[in-house]
């Protein structure tokens, strides 16, 4: 038996569907060969760009970071992902006129 093959780290191809919940559901129906996963440790979203309809719903970006955490990827890389997301949120706050760290204003139609 060749010892070099016993320490092979498995690799994965991950396809992430991005869109509204309705759009993603529709895309998923068109791609029946995809296998779905459910995150074990879903945190409440830190996104302030839009209000989620449920506490267990997160942005696509957050879902990717949470998946990498569950896969036990390198912690420094995951922390960098979260930092980039926080910077993006802060920039979004500036552009929209929201105060840093405040949730989005719900507009009445």
N, C-alpha and C positions, 0 to 999 in steps of 0.2 A: 504494500500500500504506500502510495506517495504521500509524505507528510505535508507537502506544500498545498494539497487540496483540502486538508482538514480544517484549516483556519480561514476559509473563504467567508467573507462577510456577504450576506445576501443583499442583492440590490433590487430596487423596486422602480417601476414606472408608475408615476402618479399623474392622473388626469384630473384636473380641477375644473369643474363647470362653474362659470361665473355669470351671474345675472340675478334677476328677481327670483323669488321662490317659484313662481309660476313658470318663468322661462326655463329655469334649471330642470324642473319636473318634465317639461316638454322635451328638452334636449335629452334627458335621461331615457325617455321612451323611444327616442330615435337611435339610441346607442345601447341596445339591450345586452351587449357583450360586456359592458362595464360592470364591475363589482362595486357595490356601495359599502362604505364603512360608516360607523357611528363613533364619534369621539366619546371617550369615557369621561374626560374631565373638562366639560364645557364651563367656562367662566362667563360671568356677565360681560357683555361687550364694553370695551372702553371707548368705542367710537362715539363721537359727538356729532357726526355728520347727519345721521338720520336716526329716528327712534325705531327700535326693533319692536315687532308685534308680540314678542315673547322673550322672556329672560334667557332662554337657552338658544337664542339665535344670535349669531355673530357674523361679522363681515367675512368675506372670502379670505382676506389677508389674515385675519385672526384665526380662521379655521386652519389655514396652512401652518401657521406658527404653532398652534395647539397640536396638530398632527405630528409635527417634527418633535415636539416635546414628548408626546406619547411614544414615538419611535426611539426616544432616548438619543437623539442626535446631539452633537456637541453643544454644550450649554452656552459657550461664548457666542456661537453663531446665532442661536435662538435669541439671546439677549440683544444682539445687534438688530435682528429683525424687529423685535418689540420697540427698540429705540427709534428705528427708522419710522415705524408706524406712529409713534408719539410725536415725532417731528412733523410728519404729514398732518396729523390732527391739529397741531399748533398752527401750522401754516394755513390750514383750512379755516381755523378760527379767525386769524388775522384778515383773510380775504373776505370772509362773510360778515365781519364786524362783531362777531360773538366775542365775549370775554373768554380768555384762555381757561379751559377746563369746564366751561358751562355747557349744559346740554342745548341742543338746537331749540329755537323758539318755534312753538307750534302755531302756525298761521291759520286763522279762521277764514274760510271762503265765504 
